[in-house]
Amino acid sequence: MKNAKPNSAHFATAELEKLGKLDCVITQNVDGLHQKAGVPPEKVFELHGSFRRIICIDCGETFSVNDVINRIKEEEIPDCKKCRGILKPGVVFFGEPLPEDVLHESINRSRCCDLIIVIGSSFVVYPAAHIPIYAVESGAKMVIINIDSTSFDPYATVVINGKAGDTTEKIMEQVRNRLVV
């Protein structure tokens, strides 16, 4: 995952932010690619956490992945420096609750938006899958960009069936052209 690189869809999202057209990104991804593409970290709400952080399951202290990897290289058992507790990746494992603060802020942002763009979602993992519905119920328009049809397509204002990267590149060409005019 350390060598994973953002794709065109990640860069398009970052460009929308630079243009002042993006409030936030709400994602189930744990790879940090939105931030690598240039979206400010404070605008990315990671519903399922991130592999970029390590968390102590006892006291909640967080550590950088690099810190823990360096400790492993030194043949040190990586426990919590604060309480000697067990460390785990900063992702939500099956059966664990989503981070409450991130979930609540994501719901609030979706209820206040005028447009929600959903890119590459299967809409099958809840409660995250319901985030776009909060937006639509509050009057927002929804655009779905997905290679396949989804059960949420009837709620969308626009559905584009295609690859995320290719589709967002074409959309950004149009956005750039309209901003120049």
C-alpha positions as CSV (number, residue, x, y, z in Angstrom):
1,M,0.0,0.0,0.0
2,K,3.0,2.3,0.6
3,N,3.7,2.3,-3.1
4,A,0.0,2.8,-4.2
5,K,-0.5,5.8,-6.4
6,P,-3.6,7.9,-6.9
7,N,-5.5,7.5,-10.2
8,S,-7.2,10.0,-12.4
9,A,-10.3,10.1,-10.2
10,H,-8.3,11.0,-7.1
11,F,-6.5,13.8,-9.1
12,A,-9.8,15.1,-10.4
13,T,-11.2,15.3,-6.9
14,A,-8.1,17.2,-5.8
15,E,-8.5,19.5,-8.7
16,L,-12.1,20.2,-7.8
17,E,-10.8,21.2,-4.3
18,K,-8.2,23.5,-5.8
19,L,-10.9,25.2,-7.9
20,G,-13.0,25.7,-4.8
21,K,-15.7,23.3,-6.0
22,L,-15.3,20.6,-3.3
23,D,-16.4,20.7,0.3
24,C,-15.1,17.3,1.3
25,V,-14.5,13.7,0.4
26,I,-16.3,11.0,2.3
27,T,-14.6,7.7,1.6
28,Q,-14.6,4.1,2.7
29,N,-11.1,3.7,1.3
30,V,-8.3,3.2,3.8
31,D,-5.4,3.9,1.4
32,G,-4.9,7.7,1.8
33,L,-4.8,8.2,-2.0
34,H,-7.1,11.3,-1.9
35,Q,-4.5,13.0,0.3
36,K,-1.6,11.8,-1.9
37,A,-3.5,13.3,-4.8
38,G,-3.6,16.7,-3.1
39,V,-6.9,16.8,-1.2
40,P,-6.2,18.5,2.2
41,P,-6.4,15.8,5.0
42,E,-8.9,17.9,7.0
43,K,-11.3,17.6,4.0
44,V,-11.1,13.8,3.8
45,F,-13.5,11.8,6.1
46,E,-12.3,8.2,6.2
47,L,-15.2,6.2,7.4
48,H,-13.2,3.0,7.7
49,G,-10.1,4.6,9.0
50,S,-6.7,4.5,7.4
51,F,-3.6,2.3,7.1
52,R,-1.5,5.4,7.5
53,R,-2.1,5.4,11.2
54,I,-1.5,2.8,13.9
55,I,-3.7,2.9,17.0
56,C,-3.2,1.5,20.6
57,I,-6.3,-0.6,21.3
58,D,-5.9,0.2,25.1
59,C,-5.4,4.0,25.3
60,G,-6.2,5.2,21.8
61,E,-2.8,6.8,21.2
62,T,-1.9,7.0,17.5
63,F,1.4,6.4,15.8
64,S,2.7,6.8,12.2
65,V,3.2,3.7,10.2
66,N,6.8,4.6,9.6
67,D,7.5,4.8,13.3
68,V,6.1,1.3,13.9
69,I,7.9,-0.1,10.8
70,N,11.2,1.4,12.0
71,R,10.7,-0.2,15.4
72,I,10.0,-3.6,13.8
73,K,13.2,-3.2,11.7
74,E,15.1,-2.7,14.9
75,E,13.6,-6.0,16.1
76,E,11.6,-4.2,18.7
77,I,8.2,-5.4,19.5
78,P,6.0,-2.5,18.6
79,D,3.8,-1.8,21.5
80,C,2.3,1.5,22.7
81,K,5.0,3.9,23.9
82,K,2.5,5.4,26.3
83,C,0.8,2.4,28.0
84,R,2.6,-0.7,26.5
85,G,-0.8,-1.7,24.9
86,I,-1.3,-3.6,21.7
87,L,-1.2,-1.8,18.4
88,K,-3.4,-2.3,15.4
89,P,-3.8,-0.6,12.0
90,G,-6.0,2.4,12.2
91,V,-8.7,0.8,10.1
92,V,-12.2,-0.5,11.1
93,F,-12.1,-4.2,11.3
94,F,-15.3,-6.4,10.8
95,G,-17.5,-6.0,13.8
96,E,-16.0,-2.7,15.0
97,P,-18.0,0.5,14.9
98,L,-17.2,3.3,12.5
99,P,-15.5,6.3,14.2
100,E,-18.4,8.2,15.6
101,D,-17.1,11.7,15.0
102,V,-16.2,10.9,11.3
103,L,-19.6,9.2,10.7
104,H,-21.6,12.1,12.2
105,E,-19.6,14.8,10.3
106,S,-20.1,12.8,7.1
107,I,-23.8,12.6,7.7
108,N,-24.0,16.3,8.5
109,R,-22.0,17.3,5.4
110,S,-24.1,15.1,3.2
111,R,-27.3,16.7,4.6
112,C,-26.0,20.2,3.8
113,C,-24.6,19.6,0.3
114,D,-26.3,20.6,-3.0
115,L,-24.5,18.0,-5.1
116,I,-23.0,14.6,-4.1
117,I,-20.8,12.7,-6.6
118,V,-20.4,9.1,-5.8
119,I,-17.5,7.4,-7.6
120,G,-17.0,3.7,-7.8
121,S,-19.3,2.5,-5.0
122,S,-21.2,-0.7,-4.9
123,F,-23.6,0.8,-2.3
124,V,-23.6,-2.5,-0.3
125,V,-21.6,-1.6,2.9
126,Y,-23.7,0.1,5.5
127,P,-23.9,2.6,7.2
128,A,-21.6,4.3,4.6
129,A,-23.9,3.3,1.7
130,H,-26.7,5.5,3.2
131,I,-24.6,8.7,3.1
132,P,-25.7,9.6,-0.4
133,I,-29.3,9.0,0.5
134,Y,-29.1,11.6,3.3
135,A,-27.9,14.1,0.6
136,V,-30.7,13.2,-1.8
137,E,-33.4,13.3,1.0
138,S,-32.1,16.8,1.9
139,G,-32.6,18.0,-1.7
140,A,-29.1,17.4,-3.2
141,K,-28.6,16.2,-6.7
142,M,-26.6,12.9,-7.0
143,V,-24.2,11.9,-9.7
144,I,-23.1,8.2,-9.8
145,I,-20.0,7.3,-11.7
146,N,-19.6,3.5,-11.7
147,I,-18.6,0.8,-14.1
148,D,-21.8,-1.1,-13.3
149,S,-25.4,-0.2,-12.5
150,T,-26.3,0.0,-8.8
151,S,-29.4,-0.3,-6.8
152,F,-29.1,3.4,-6.1
153,D,-29.2,4.5,-9.7
154,P,-33.0,5.4,-9.5
155,Y,-32.1,8.1,-6.8
156,A,-29.5,9.7,-9.0
157,T,-29.9,12.8,-11.1
158,V,-27.2,11.5,-13.5
159,V,-25.7,8.1,-13.8
160,I,-22.5,7.5,-15.8
161,N,-21.5,3.9,-16.4
162,G,-17.8,3.9,-17.1
163,K,-14.4,3.6,-15.5
164,A,-13.8,6.2,-12.7
165,G,-10.5,7.5,-14.1
166,D,-11.6,7.8,-17.7
167,T,-15.0,9.4,-16.8
168,T,-13.6,11.9,-14.3
169,E,-10.9,13.0,-16.8
170,K,-13.6,13.8,-19.4
171,I,-15.6,15.6,-16.8
172,M,-12.7,17.7,-15.7
173,E,-11.9,18.6,-19.3
174,Q,-15.5,20.1,-19.5
175,V,-15.1,21.8,-16.2
176,R,-11.8,23.4,-17.2
177,N,-13.4,24.5,-20.6
178,R,-16.3,26.1,-18.8
179,L,-14.2,27.9,-16.3
180,V,-12.0,29.4,-19.1
181,V,-15.0,30.9,-21.0
